[in-house]
Amino acid sequence: MEIEEMTADDTDMGLFDAMYHCRAMRKLDTKAVPEAHLMKLVDAANQAPSGSNMQSGRWMIVRDPAVKEALAELNRAGVEAYIGPMIDNPGSLPHQDQEKRTRMMQSVLWQMEHLHELPALIIACMDFGVKADAAMMARGGGSIWPGIQNLLLAARALGLGAAPTTLALQDQAAVAKVLNLPETMGAFCLIPVGYPLGKFGPVTRKPLSEILRFDQWD
Ligand SMILES: Cc1cc2nc3c(=O)[nH]c(=O)nc-3n(C[C@H](O)[C@H](O)[C@H](O)COP(=O)(O)O)c2cc1C
C-alpha cells in the first residue's frame, strides 16, 4: 500500500484504546515491516505540536545492518551501565513489584541482545539550526516527545510493536558519527519497530488518587 493511500480509517482502533494499551513492546519479530507503514509512523509523529510550531523534528528510519549493529553496540553500553547496578540492588525501581521489575529487565536485556536483528530502528532527532549544546537538548525535548508519543500510538494502532528508548543515545558524539548527523542535530529517542512477539495488553499506571489534585496540592 502506498503511503498516500493510508489514512487513519485504515485502523479501527479507538484513540483511548490505543492510549491505554500502548505498552513498551521490546520483543519483536525479525519480519520486515512494509516501508509504507514505517513512513506512516513518521507522518503521524510529524502531526504533533512543537514550540512556536518550529517543526525542528527530524526522523531517521534505520534498516542498514551495519548501522543497526553500531546502534546496538551503543545500546549495549548504555544498558549494561544502567541494568548492572539495578541487578545488584533489589531495592531499585521500588514502585514496581518484583515480578514486573524482573519482566521489564529481562525484556530490556532481550532487546539489547537482538536490537541489530529488528526490522527498523526509528531515531527521533531535532535540527536546531546551530551547533546543539546540552542546554538546547534539555529544552528541545518538549518539542520532540509529543511526536514520539504520536508515533508510538500510531504503531499500536497498526498492530506494530515499538518502545521508546534512550540508553543508546547517551554519547551524542558517537551517535552523530554512526548516523552521520550534522553538528546542528541531536538524537533524542531510538524506537525499534516490528511485529510483536509479546502480547499487547493494558498498561499499568498509578491511580488518579495518587497523581491528581484539584486547585491546590495539599
Ligand atoms: C524518556 C524515556 C526513556 C526510556 N528509555 C528506555 C531505554 O533506554 N530502554 C528501554 O528498554 N526502555 C526505555 N523506556 C521505556 C520505559 O521503560 C517504558 O515506557 C516504561 O517502563 C513503561 O512501560 P509500559 O508502557 O510497557 O508499562 C524509556 C521511556 C521513556 C519515556
The ligand as an SDF file (V2000), in Angstrom:
LIG
                    3D

 31 33  0  0  0  0  0  0  0  0999 V2000
   12.2430    9.0910   28.3790 C   0  0  0  0  0  0  0  0  0  0  0  0
   12.1500    7.5890   28.2760 C   0  0  0  0  0  0  0  0  0  0  0  0
   13.3100    6.8440   28.1240 C   0  0  0  0  0  0  0  0  0  0  0  0
   13.2550    5.4520   28.0010 C   0  0  0  0  0  0  0  0  0  0  0  0
   14.4160    4.7490   27.7720 N   0  0  0  0  0  0  0  0  0  0  0  0
   14.3490    3.4010   27.6120 C   0  0  0  0  0  0  0  0  0  0  0  0
   15.5060    2.6610   27.2670 C   0  0  0  0  0  0  0  0  0  0  0  0
   16.5970    3.2140   27.0610 O   0  0  0  0  0  0  0  0  0  0  0  0
   15.4040    1.3240   27.1100 N   0  0  0  0  0  0  0  0  0  0  0  0
   14.2010    0.6820   27.2600 C   0  0  0  0  0  0  0  0  0  0  0  0
   14.1550   -0.5310   27.1050 O   0  0  0  0  0  0  0  0  0  0  0  0
   13.0650    1.3500   27.5730 N   0  0  0  0  0  0  0  0  0  0  0  0
   13.1190    2.6930   27.7410 C   0  0  0  0  0  0  0  0  0  0  0  0
   11.9590    3.4060   28.0060 N   0  0  0  0  0  0  0  0  0  0  0  0
   10.6800    2.6890   28.1080 C   0  0  0  0  0  0  0  0  0  0  0  0
   10.1690    2.6560   29.5440 C   0  0  0  0  0  0  0  0  0  0  0  0
   10.9400    1.7790   30.3190 O   0  0  0  0  0  0  0  0  0  0  0  0
    8.6950    2.2450   29.4970 C   0  0  0  0  0  0  0  0  0  0  0  0
    7.9960    3.2150   28.7770 O   0  0  0  0  0  0  0  0  0  0  0  0
    8.0960    2.1170   30.8730 C   0  0  0  0  0  0  0  0  0  0  0  0
    8.7510    1.0790   31.5820 O   0  0  0  0  0  0  0  0  0  0  0  0
    6.6060    1.8140   30.8150 C   0  0  0  0  0  0  0  0  0  0  0  0
    6.4300    0.6190   30.1160 O   0  0  0  0  0  0  0  0  0  0  0  0
    4.9520    0.1150   29.7400 P   0  0  0  0  0  0  0  0  0  0  0  0
    4.3670    1.2070   28.8950 O   0  0  0  0  0  0  0  0  0  0  0  0
    5.1490   -1.1710   28.9970 O   0  0  0  0  0  0  0  0  0  0  0  0
    4.2180   -0.0490   31.0270 O   0  0  0  0  0  0  0  0  0  0  0  0
   12.0050    4.7860   28.0870 C   0  0  0  0  0  0  0  0  0  0  0  0
   10.8230    5.5460   28.2140 C   0  0  0  0  0  0  0  0  0  0  0  0
   10.8900    6.9230   28.2820 C   0  0  0  0  0  0  0  0  0  0  0  0
    9.5960    7.7160   28.3830 C   0  0  0  0  0  0  0  0  0  0  0  0
  1  2  1  0
  2  3  1  0
  2 30  2  0
  3  4  2  0
  4  5  1  0
  4 28  1  0
  5  6  2  0
  6  7  1  0
  6 13  1  0
  7  8  2  0
  7  9  1  0
  9 10  1  0
 10 11  2  0
 10 12  1  0
 12 13  2  0
 13 14  1  0
 14 15  1  0
 14 28  1  0
 15 16  1  0
 16 17  1  0
 16 18  1  0
 18 19  1  0
 18 20  1  0
 20 21  1  0
 20 22  1  0
 22 23  1  0
 23 24  1  0
 24 25  2  0
 24 26  1  0
 24 27  1  0
 28 29  2  0
 29 30  1  0
 30 31  1  0
M  END
$$$$
